[in-house]
Amino acid sequence: MQQQEIHQYLNQYFEANECEILENKDGYMTVQLTIELDKELMNRPFYWHYLEKTGGIPNPSKLTIITDQERCPDHIKGEVINFGAPRLHQIFQSTKKFAKYIRLYENITPKANQQTPLYPWLGVNIKISYQCDRKRDVFRSFGLNLINGTLVEDFHEKIKKRALSPKIPDLFFTLTPIIMPKSGLTRIETFLNQEIMNEDHTWAEQAKKRWEEDLALLNHFYEDLDEKPEAYLIEKQALQDQYEPNITIEIINGGLFYLASNQI
């Protein structure tokens, strides 16, 4: 993740969480945190506990983040953020908590004094885990047009270059989905399940073969015992837990994206 990408990510994060961007310059930004984000990021539990107990006026923090020290003026003081910074990983965790599901609108220049529609898309980022005694993760991104049902892959890559905002732009209006998001999610799940069923599952067959070989060794070790001890049952279950092929599908995040085009 390059520094410019970190800067863009942080800008989108704070905007999505309705923080006021006080300054957004090359190499740094200053934001006014909301109460919710101050509690999440600034580690001031005693301050907020005292304030809530006494009924005081809240004063959320301002946060200055430096994303490029070479471009940032010398007089600017703030937290230096790079990919390994604890603050950035704290924000990654916060994103999972606050922004697992979002609603964004494409922000483009409208036609002169003309109301323009925005088309609803359901976007979902998914992790598929293939697991036995080895593990492989595959990340997929899907977009489903909630008007005509068009399913698009690599949705995240296709929209990340578009200007998106948590607030609908002036002179735009949203079209009501014909396909409800819950139904759209089912369509994506059905497509993905069918695709997985049609894949080559040699990896699972090989895992079962290794499982059978280790189970044969375990049985050979205990073959002289008429009654198997508890240790045998524990080891046998451990082999199953280790080798049994398993595929899990996890939704990482997603949301509704209202875009100016009916196709991507």
Helices and strands as residue ranges (DSSP letters): H 3-16, E 20-25, E 28-32, H 35-41, H 45-54, E 62-66, E 79-80, H 86-98, E 101-106, E 116-131, E 135-145, E 151-153, H 155-159, E 164-165, E 172-174, H 181-197, H 202-221, H 230-243, E 246-259
